[in-house]
């Protein structure tokens, strides 16, 4: 999926909303309706969701997969 079709909106209430929209043939955002992909309460959750949409592992999941995760010295 192309991340340029997604938008992260921050509301004064603290909510973060990811929406998806279509583009016209010229590449401009369509004036049609937008689909709500997710609503989040923290910036970290919203960024993690955008990473998943882009097919990139988030830092949090990459840390969980590292051999030193959970090991304390």
MODELLER restraints for C-alpha pairs under 7 A, 6 or more apart:
rsr = mdl.restraints
at = mdl.atoms
rsr.add(forms.Gaussian(group=physical.xy_distance, feature=features.Distance(at['CA:1:A'], at['CA:53:A']), mean=6.70, stdev=0.5))
rsr.add(forms.Gaussian(group=physical.xy_distance, feature=features.Distance(at['CA:1:A'], at['CA:54:A']), mean=6.39, stdev=0.5))
rsr.add(forms.Gaussian(group=physical.xy_distance, feature=features.Distance(at['CA:2:A'], at['CA:54:A']), mean=6.94, stdev=0.5))
rsr.add(forms.Gaussian(group=physical.xy_distance, feature=features.Distance(at['CA:3:A'], at['CA:54:A']), mean=6.12, stdev=0.5))
rsr.add(forms.Gaussian(group=physical.xy_distance, feature=features.Distance(at['CA:5:A'], at['CA:20:A']), mean=5.58, stdev=0.5))
rsr.add(forms.Gaussian(group=physical.xy_distance, feature=features.Distance(at['CA:5:A'], at['CA:21:A']), mean=5.49, stdev=0.5))
rsr.add(forms.Gaussian(group=physical.xy_distance, feature=features.Distance(at['CA:5:A'], at['CA:22:A']), mean=6.46, stdev=0.5))
rsr.add(forms.Gaussian(group=physical.xy_distance, feature=features.Distance(at['CA:6:A'], at['CA:18:A']), mean=6.66, stdev=0.5))
rsr.add(forms.Gaussian(group=physical.xy_distance, feature=features.Distance(at['CA:6:A'], at['CA:19:A']), mean=5.56, stdev=0.5))
rsr.add(forms.Gaussian(group=physical.xy_distance, feature=features.Distance(at['CA:6:A'], at['CA:20:A']), mean=4.49, stdev=0.5))
rsr.add(forms.Gaussian(group=physical.xy_distance, feature=features.Distance(at['CA:6:A'], at['CA:21:A']), mean=6.47, stdev=0.5))
rsr.add(forms.Gaussian(group=physical.xy_distance, feature=features.Distance(at['CA:7:A'], at['CA:18:A']), mean=5.56, stdev=0.5))
rsr.add(forms.Gaussian(group=physical.xy_distance, feature=features.Distance(at['CA:7:A'], at['CA:19:A']), mean=5.29, stdev=0.5))
rsr.add(forms.Gaussian(group=physical.xy_distance, feature=features.Distance(at['CA:7:A'], at['CA:20:A']), mean=6.45, stdev=0.5))
rsr.add(forms.Gaussian(group=physical.xy_distance, feature=features.Distance(at['CA:8:A'], at['CA:16:A']), mean=6.69, stdev=0.5))
rsr.add(forms.Gaussian(group=physical.xy_distance, feature=features.Distance(at['CA:8:A'], at['CA:17:A']), mean=5.70, stdev=0.5))
rsr.add(forms.Gaussian(group=physical.xy_distance, feature=features.Distance(at['CA:8:A'], at['CA:18:A']), mean=4.60, stdev=0.5))
rsr.add(forms.Gaussian(group=physical.xy_distance, feature=features.Distance(at['CA:8:A'], at['CA:19:A']), mean=6.62, stdev=0.5))
rsr.add(forms.Gaussian(group=physical.xy_distance, feature=features.Distance(at['CA:9:A'], at['CA:16:A']), mean=5.60, stdev=0.5))
rsr.add(forms.Gaussian(group=physical.xy_distance, feature=features.Distance(at['CA:9:A'], at['CA:17:A']), mean=5.13, stdev=0.5))
rsr.add(forms.Gaussian(group=physical.xy_distance, feature=features.Distance(at['CA:9:A'], at['CA:18:A']), mean=6.33, stdev=0.5))
rsr.add(forms.Gaussian(group=physical.xy_distance, feature=features.Distance(at['CA:10:A'], at['CA:16:A']), mean=4.66, stdev=0.5))
rsr.add(forms.Gaussian(group=physical.xy_distance, feature=features.Distance(at['CA:10:A'], at['CA:17:A']), mean=6.61, stdev=0.5))
rsr.add(forms.Gaussian(group=physical.xy_distance, feature=features.Distance(at['CA:14:A'], at['CA:41:A']), mean=6.44, stdev=0.5))
rsr.add(forms.Gaussian(group=physical.xy_distance, feature=features.Distance(at['CA:15:A'], at['CA:39:A']), mean=6.79, stdev=0.5))
rsr.add(forms.Gaussian(group=physical.xy_distance, feature=features.Distance(at['CA:15:A'], at['CA:40:A']), mean=5.84, stdev=0.5))
rsr.add(forms.Gaussian(group=physical.xy_distance, feature=features.Distance(at['CA:15:A'], at['CA:41:A']), mean=5.06, stdev=0.5))
rsr.add(forms.Gaussian(group=physical.xy_distance, feature=features.Distance(at['CA:16:A'], at['CA:39:A']), mean=5.74, stdev=0.5))
rsr.add(forms.Gaussian(group=physical.xy_distance, feature=features.Distance(at['CA:16:A'], at['CA:40:A']), mean=5.03, stdev=0.5))
rsr.add(forms.Gaussian(group=physical.xy_distance, feature=features.Distance(at['CA:16:A'], at['CA:41:A']), mean=6.11, stdev=0.5))
rsr.add(forms.Gaussian(group=physical.xy_distance, feature=features.Distance(at['CA:16:A'], at['CA:46:A']), mean=6.78, stdev=0.5))
rsr.add(forms.Gaussian(group=physical.xy_distance, feature=features.Distance(at['CA:17:A'], at['CA:38:A']), mean=5.79, stdev=0.5))
rsr.add(forms.Gaussian(group=physical.xy_distance, feature=features.Distance(at['CA:17:A'], at['CA:39:A']), mean=4.48, stdev=0.5))
rsr.add(forms.Gaussian(group=physical.xy_distance, feature=features.Distance(at['CA:17:A'], at['CA:40:A']), mean=6.25, stdev=0.5))
rsr.add(forms.Gaussian(group=physical.xy_distance, feature=features.Distance(at['CA:18:A'], at['CA:36:A']), mean=6.07, stdev=0.5))
rsr.add(forms.Gaussian(group=physical.xy_distance, feature=features.Distance(at['CA:18:A'], at['CA:37:A']), mean=5.36, stdev=0.5))
rsr.add(forms.Gaussian(group=physical.xy_distance, feature=features.Distance(at['CA:18:A'], at['CA:38:A']), mean=5.33, stdev=0.5))
rsr.add(forms.Gaussian(group=physical.xy_distance, feature=features.Distance(at['CA:18:A'], at['CA:39:A']), mean=6.50, stdev=0.5))
rsr.add(forms.Gaussian(group=physical.xy_distance, feature=features.Distance(at['CA:19:A'], at['CA:34:A']), mean=6.06, stdev=0.5))
rsr.add(forms.Gaussian(group=physical.xy_distance, feature=features.Distance(at['CA:19:A'], at['CA:35:A']), mean=5.36, stdev=0.5))
rsr.add(forms.Gaussian(group=physical.xy_distance, feature=features.Distance(at['CA:19:A'], at['CA:36:A']), mean=4.43, stdev=0.5))
rsr.add(forms.Gaussian(group=physical.xy_distance, feature=features.Distance(at['CA:19:A'], at['CA:37:A']), mean=5.29, stdev=0.5))
rsr.add(forms.Gaussian(group=physical.xy_distance, feature=features.Distance(at['CA:20:A'], at['CA:34:A']), mean=5.56, stdev=0.5))
rsr.add(forms.Gaussian(group=physical.xy_distance, feature=features.Distance(at['CA:20:A'], at['CA:35:A']), mean=5.08, stdev=0.5))
rsr.add(forms.Gaussian(group=physical.xy_distance, feature=features.Distance(at['CA:20:A'], at['CA:36:A']), mean=6.46, stdev=0.5))
rsr.add(forms.Gaussian(group=physical.xy_distance, feature=features.Distance(at['CA:20:A'], at['CA:37:A']), mean=6.63, stdev=0.5))
rsr.add(forms.Gaussian(group=physical.xy_distance, feature=features.Distance(at['CA:21:A'], at['CA:29:A']), mean=6.90, stdev=0.5))
rsr.add(forms.Gaussian(group=physical.xy_distance, feature=features.Distance(at['CA:21:A'], at['CA:30:A']), mean=6.89, stdev=0.5))
rsr.add(forms.Gaussian(group=physical.xy_distance, feature=features.Distance(at['CA:21:A'], at['CA:34:A']), mean=4.88, stdev=0.5))
rsr.add(forms.Gaussian(group=physical.xy_distance, feature=features.Distance(at['CA:21:A'], at['CA:35:A']), mean=6.51, stdev=0.5))
rsr.add(forms.Gaussian(group=physical.xy_distance, feature=features.Distance(at['CA:22:A'], at['CA:29:A']), mean=6.17, stdev=0.5))
rsr.add(forms.Gaussian(group=physical.xy_distance, feature=features.Distance(at['CA:22:A'], at['CA:30:A']), mean=5.47, stdev=0.5))
rsr.add(forms.Gaussian(group=physical.xy_distance, feature=features.Distance(at['CA:23:A'], at['CA:29:A']), mean=4.41, stdev=0.5))
rsr.add(forms.Gaussian(group=physical.xy_distance, feature=features.Distance(at['CA:23:A'], at['CA:30:A']), mean=4.92, stdev=0.5))
rsr.add(forms.Gaussian(group=physical.xy_distance, feature=features.Distance(at['CA:24:A'], at['CA:30:A']), mean=5.47, stdev=0.5))
rsr.add(forms.Gaussian(group=physical.xy_distance, feature=features.Distance(at['CA:40:A'], at['CA:46:A']), mean=5.86, stdev=0.5))
rsr.add(forms.Gaussian(group=physical.xy_distance, feature=features.Distance(at['CA:48:A'], at['CA:58:A']), mean=5.42, stdev=0.5))
rsr.add(forms.Gaussian(group=physical.xy_distance, feature=features.Distance(at['CA:51:A'], at['CA:57:A']), mean=6.30, stdev=0.5))
rsr.add(forms.Gaussian(group=physical.xy_distance, feature=features.Distance(at['CA:51:A'], at['CA:58:A']), mean=5.77, stdev=0.5))
rsr.add(forms.Gaussian(group=physical.xy_distance, feature=features.Distance(at['CA:52:A'], at['CA:58:A']), mean=6.97, stdev=0.5))
rsr.add(forms.Gaussian(group=physical.xy_distance, feature=features.Distance(at['CA:63:A'], at['CA:69:A']), mean=6.17, stdev=0.5))
